[in-house]
Amino acid sequence: MARSMDDIQRDIERTRRQLAGTLDELAHRTKPETLAEDAKAQAVNKLQDQNVQIALAGVAAAVVGLVVISVARSRKRSKDLKELKKLLASR
């Protein structure tokens, strides 16, 4: 059965509208604002996960511990250097 010209033109117009809609959706999805909003939403959702919060708390505790150890070692070195200077000055 042969299709009429009107049927073919309607199909072409419908396909054009669908393509235009698809292109508009792609343009919206690739806007920097949309990408940033999506990334922010994903990050917020991920941070609300209890396992992630526990892991972040562990990392924060480790960082604080390393800072405390570093400061303590620095103070000890400083104290040792002062004592060494006193010993050398008394000679």
C-alpha positions in Angstrom: 0.0 0.0 0.0 1.4 3.3 -1.0 1.4 6.1 1.5 0.0 9.5 0.6 2.1 12.7 0.5 0.0 14.0 3.4 0.9 11.0 5.5 4.6 11.3 4.7 4.6 15.0 5.5 2.9 14.4 8.9 5.5 11.7 9.7 8.2 14.2 8.8 6.8 16.9 10.9 6.2 14.6 13.9 9.8 13.4 13.6 11.1 17.0 13.4 9.1 17.9 16.6 10.5 14.8 18.4 14.0 15.7 17.3 13.6 19.3 18.4 12.4 18.1 21.8 15.3 15.8 22.1 17.8 18.5 21.2 16.2 20.9 23.7 16.4 18.3 26.4 20.1 17.6 25.5 20.8 21.4 25.6 19.2 21.7 29.0 21.1 18.7 30.4 24.5 20.0 29.2 24.1 23.5 30.6 26.8 24.3 33.2 24.1 25.4 35.7 22.2 22.1 35.3 25.4 20.1 35.6 26.4 22.0 38.7 22.9 21.5 40.3 23.0 17.8 39.5 26.5 17.4 41.0 25.4 19.3 44.1 22.3 17.2 44.5 24.4 14.0 44.2 27.0 15.2 46.7 24.3 16.2 49.2 22.6 12.8 48.8 25.9 11.0 49.2 26.8 13.0 52.3 23.5 12.0 53.9 24.6 8.3 53.7 25.5 7.2 57.2 28.5 5.1 56.0 29.9 8.1 54.2 29.5 10.2 57.3 31.3 7.5 59.4 34.2 7.4 56.9 34.5 11.2 56.8 34.5 11.3 60.6 37.3 8.7 60.6 39.3 10.7 58.0 38.8 13.9 60.1 40.0 12.1 63.3 43.1 10.8 61.5 43.9 14.3 60.2 43.5 15.8 63.6 45.7 13.1 65.1 48.4 13.7 62.5 48.3 17.4 63.2 48.6 16.9 66.9 51.5 14.5 66.4 53.2 16.9 64.1 52.8 19.8 66.5 54.1 17.7 69.4 57.1 16.6 67.4 57.8 20.2 66.3 57.7 21.4 69.9 60.0 18.6 71.0 62.5 19.5 68.3 62.3 23.1 69.3 62.9 22.2 72.9 65.8 19.9 72.0 67.4 22.7 69.8 67.1 25.2 72.7 68.8 22.7 75.0 71.5 22.1 72.5 72.1 25.8 72.0 72.4 26.2 75.8 74.9 23.4 76.0 77.0 24.8 73.2 76.9 28.3 74.7 78.1 27.1 78.0 81.2 25.5 76.5 
